[in-house]
Amino acid sequence: MAINRFVRELTQIRVALGLKQVHILGQSWGTMLLTDYMLTKPSGVSSVVLSDPTLSIPQFVRDAARYRAQLPSHLQAVLDRHERLGSTACPEYQGVVIEYYRRHICRLNPYPEPFERSYAGIGEDVYLAMNGPNEFTISGNLKSYDRTARLHEIKSPTLLLCGRYDEASPEATKIYHHAIPGSEMVIFEQSSHTPFLEETDRYLEVLGNFLHRVEAARR
């Protein structure tokens, strides 16, 4: 399942809804989709928001390996053992995966209802085909995705957002920020990969201020 299909679908949605002038926000894998869409040079995009961006899978894999190495040694041993045995579906392994997610995807405990609902409705076949079995084992057809060298082609006003503990790391986000001319970047200090849930009020404030500035400049 190629990303080009989703780019075409985004184009078709704009046409079907008559959206001639838009602000577009992509989150997580949606930042890949939005980036590839912007590289088609679409008209009428007033601004771009790349929230928790994953624009280089090789960089993402390096960050995931670093985060994994920060887990307690006994948890790393569980991951290593079950990956070696091919028993990654077992509850012990999945328990460590959940611990990783609680550190780098959503740090709220308990998870908020929208987060639980989104995971309950996840398209597992698509996730496995495009990503792989989990967030630190990338084996799907996006494993070589890297648009870093082309980010300078994005000309619309751009805002990049990430959490301090984000699996889409601040270090990686800074690389993308520096590659996009005139872009802005904000780090949410109490968040991981879902700052819109973890720091909702500040997230909406930052996003709203950016959109107001863009609209004011357009007028």
C-alpha positions as MATLAB code, in Angstrom:
seq = 'MAINRFVRELTQIRVALGLKQVHILGQSWGTMLLTDYMLTKPSGVSSVVLSDPTLSIPQFVRDAARYRAQLPSHLQAVLDRHERLGSTACPEYQGVVIEYYRRHICRLNPYPEPFERSYAGIGEDVYLAMNGPNEFTISGNLKSYDRTARLHEIKSPTLLLCGRYDEASPEATKIYHHAIPGSEMVIFEQSSHTPFLEETDRYLEVLGNFLHRVEAARR';
ca = [
       0.000    0.000    0.000;
       1.895    3.045   -1.298;
       1.722    6.500    0.237;
       0.827    7.911   -3.204;
      -2.643    6.417   -2.818;
      -3.262    8.502    0.292;
      -1.896   11.636   -1.406;
      -4.401   11.131   -4.214;
      -7.188   10.657   -1.663;
      -6.307   13.930    0.064;
      -6.434   15.682   -3.300;
      -9.828   14.137   -4.027;
     -11.209   15.169   -0.619;
     -10.306   18.809   -1.266;
     -11.986   18.676   -4.657;
     -15.112   16.930   -3.355;
     -15.541   19.414   -0.506;
     -14.599   22.459   -2.558;
     -11.753   23.398   -0.202;
      -9.935   25.975   -2.280;
      -8.008   27.635    0.575;
      -6.972   25.514    3.545;
      -4.756   25.150    6.571;
      -3.668   21.507    6.906;
      -2.418   19.724   10.030;
      -0.794   16.305    9.859;
       0.050   14.294   12.982;
       2.524   11.400   13.260;
       2.290    9.348   10.043;
      -0.008   12.098    8.786;
       3.061   14.342    8.584;
       4.475   11.980    5.951;
       1.243   12.192    4.006;
       1.110   15.975    4.330;
       4.764   16.367    3.334;
       4.345   14.223    0.225;
       1.169   16.130   -0.601;
       3.005   19.446   -0.317;
       5.744   18.145   -2.591;
       3.111   17.913   -5.351;
       2.951   21.747   -5.111;
      -0.794   22.056   -4.421;
      -2.403   25.480   -4.629;
      -4.393   27.128   -1.874;
      -2.531   25.778    1.183;
      -2.336   28.743    3.546;
      -0.254   26.928    6.158;
       1.170   23.569    7.151;
       1.305   22.126   10.680;
       3.553   19.099   11.181;
       2.640   17.703   14.590;
       4.964   15.052   16.038;
       6.632   14.677   12.625;
       8.121   11.469   11.293;
       9.793   12.641    8.111;
      12.792   10.301    8.151;
      12.265    6.684    9.173;
      16.024    6.054    9.433;
      16.200    8.928   11.949;
      13.091    7.597   13.712;
      14.691    4.155   14.025;
      17.843    5.658   15.536;
      15.766    7.567   18.079;
      13.722    4.446   18.908;
      16.916    2.485   19.531;
      18.121    5.231   21.868;
      14.819    5.285   23.753;
      14.780    1.498   23.966;
      18.278    1.565   25.460;
      16.942    3.877   28.188;
      14.454    1.267   29.404;
      15.442   -0.614   32.577;
      17.821   -3.454   31.713;
      15.372   -6.184   32.747;
      12.772   -4.804   30.319;
      15.318   -4.656   27.514;
      16.131   -8.290   28.273;
      12.454   -9.238   27.867;
      12.336   -7.580   24.444;
      15.582   -9.186   23.332;
      14.568  -12.660   24.521;
      11.168  -12.741   22.868;
      12.449  -11.215   19.641;
      15.093  -13.934   19.539;
      12.483  -16.640   20.197;
       9.916  -15.139   17.819;
       7.358  -14.895   20.631;
       6.632  -11.180   20.413;
       2.855  -11.710   20.616;
       3.114  -13.000   24.186;
       1.760  -10.921   27.111;
       5.207  -10.391   28.655;
       6.620   -8.821   25.493;
       3.486   -6.761   24.872;
       3.658   -5.489   28.443;
       7.061   -3.958   27.736;
       5.735   -2.479   24.490;
       3.004   -0.781   26.536;
       5.643    0.583   28.931;
       7.535    2.043   25.934;
       4.314    3.602   24.675;
       3.593    5.121   28.099;
       6.970    6.830   27.960;
       6.989    8.015   24.343;
       3.449    7.991   22.886;
       1.073    9.081   25.659;
       2.188    9.715   29.230;
      -1.297   10.174   30.669;
      -2.501    7.522   33.103;
      -5.142    6.375   32.538;
      -5.224    6.931   28.808;
      -7.926    9.442   27.827;
     -11.023    8.121   26.061;
     -10.125    9.528   22.595;
      -6.762    7.747   22.746;
      -8.373    4.437   23.726;
     -10.990    4.855   21.008;
      -8.399    5.547   18.312;
      -6.413    2.441   19.197;
      -9.565    0.308   19.319;
     -10.293    1.353   15.732;
      -6.776    1.077   14.339;
      -6.415   -0.637   10.970;
      -3.978   -3.328   12.067;
      -3.427   -4.761    8.586;
      -2.527   -1.339    7.196;
      -0.316   -0.544   10.217;
       1.554   -3.830    9.862;
       2.010   -3.399    6.106;
       3.200    0.198    6.281;
       4.956    0.340    9.662;
       5.568   -3.074   11.186;
       4.644   -4.834   14.444;
       5.312   -1.924   16.826;
       6.755    1.566   17.103;
      10.384    0.458   17.459;
      10.358   -2.345   14.876;
       9.894   -0.697   11.495;
       9.707   -3.378    8.818;
       6.848   -2.164    6.621;
       6.947   -0.472    3.251;
       7.700    2.934    4.829;
      10.979    1.730    6.359;
      13.111    3.675    3.862;
      10.942    6.825    3.868;
      13.065    9.996    4.180;
      12.090   13.415    2.854;
      14.691   15.458    4.738;
      16.502   16.491    1.570;
      13.301   17.847   -0.011;
      11.798   19.744    2.903;
      13.166   23.032    1.537;
      10.550   22.727   -1.213;
       7.740   23.459    1.272;
       7.010   27.164    0.840;
       3.808   27.616    2.864;
       4.140   28.954    6.437;
       4.976   25.895    8.527;
       4.740   25.078   12.224;
       6.383   21.991   13.732;
       5.202   20.637   17.097;
       6.530   17.848   19.292;
       6.688   16.682   22.891;
       9.841   16.638   25.004;
       9.515   12.834   25.340;
       8.124   12.304   21.841;
       9.033    9.207   19.852;
       9.275   11.781   17.046;
      12.124   13.303   19.016;
      12.838   17.007   19.516;
      16.265   16.388   17.983;
      14.714   14.999   14.799;
      12.057   17.723   14.717;
      14.789   20.368   14.879;
      16.410   18.826   11.802;
      13.150   19.177    9.876;
      12.580   22.674   11.264;
      15.973   23.867   10.043;
      15.324   22.315    6.629;
      12.048   24.202    6.024;
      12.688   27.895    5.293;
      10.994   30.269    7.739;
       9.349   27.496    9.748;
       8.528   27.690   13.455;
       8.939   24.998   16.109;
       7.423   24.492   19.562;
       8.278   21.760   22.097;
       5.688   20.726   24.693;
       7.668   20.033   27.851;
       5.143   17.728   29.558;
       4.239   15.669   26.502;
       5.278   12.764   24.357;
       3.668   11.884   20.995;
       0.198   13.263   21.782;
       0.602   16.826   23.087;
      -2.917   17.614   21.864;
      -4.098   15.256   24.630;
      -1.306   15.702   27.159;
      -1.225   19.529   27.075;
      -4.470   20.315   25.282;
      -4.899   23.942   26.361;
      -1.373   24.979   25.427;
      -1.512   22.996   22.190;
      -4.668   24.802   21.102;
      -3.191   28.137   22.142;
      -0.003   27.609   20.132;
      -1.934   26.363   17.130;
      -4.483   29.166   17.309;
      -1.830   31.880   17.585;
      -0.008   30.493   14.547;
      -3.158   30.356   12.429;
      -4.165   33.896   13.449;
      -0.722   35.198   12.445;
      -0.899   33.450    9.090;
      -4.381   34.794    8.404;
      -3.362   38.310    9.455;
      -0.403   38.191    7.053;
      -2.674   36.993    4.236;
      -5.037   39.932    4.775;
];
